[in-house]
Amino acid sequence: MRNLKIVKVMSELGAGTRGASLGYDALYIASHHAGSRLMVDTPTEEVETVNDNLFEENDTPNAIRVEGIAQMYSRIADSVKHTLLNGDFPIVIAGDHSNAGGTIAGIKDAYPDKRLGVIWIDAHADMHSPYSTPSGNVHGMPLATALGENNEDRKINEIVGKTKENWDKMKGDSPRVAYEDLVLIGVRDTEEPEDYLIAKHNVKSIKVEDLRLRGERAIADETLDYLDDCDIIYISFDVDSMDSAISVGTGTPVINGFSESETEKLLVYLTESPKICCFEMVEINPLLDDKCNKMAETAFFMLDKVAKTLQKK
Ligand SMILES: [Mn+2]
């Protein structure tokens, strides 16, 4: 039985489309719709955002709003760190996926000597850096900050000044996660610089078809076995890992993703592991949802299953 604590991070600075900062509220409405008290009864800590930055001119095209995102990294890290050290289990509900880099920093700050495994459930690899990115959207970069990766082998941008300073701050002094302690699940929309890193470091990547062929239990067991040498494991769940027919309200939907039932079983089997130390859900954007609040309702269903699994132990 874990004491859950929700860490609410409604920052959307890293996304290319506006609205992910409304994800928490959409989820809250979905919980009411589902007749659940989970979000009312679970202690919740809100991390203050700097979304006002959106109204200012951006002057860092290769890492848009990087200064504010670096600021969010340290705020999120503080919150996740003290939640963990307090003995609580952080469930991070965040806007765009860039926030996950701050969560990983917080876990590592809490447990500097523990080996951290990461399960990244996402349609995207999020391994770009300011050096390699064609878009400058920082929600495509959080894993690179955790891995301490610039990917200068695939450099297309010159990175100096404010961008470099904040990017280096986000990466920290040393990598927080090793490539061998990372498992990608559901990644199916990557760009060449990311494919290069995945191949170079032989990153474990489990495809939607693998899960469909072998079943959720086998995939969860394989993932946890692969991370057996890690002391603690963090799960990052981007709702766009699910098929675009379900993930109607998210910034970058991708076809051929997981079904609801595949996602539910996978998340439950993974969170049964006592090594799981933190769970994060990101990229719910109700402004893009053309089926009323369907995205958040599906996401809440997953959150509820995960919370129940964590509370069983
Ligand atoms: Mn993502």
Boltz pocket constraint, residues with backbone or C-beta under 6 A from the ligand:
constraints:
  - pocket:
      binder: B
      contacts: [[A, 97], [A, 122], [A, 123], [A, 124], [A, 126], [A, 139], [A, 238]]
      max_distance: 6.0
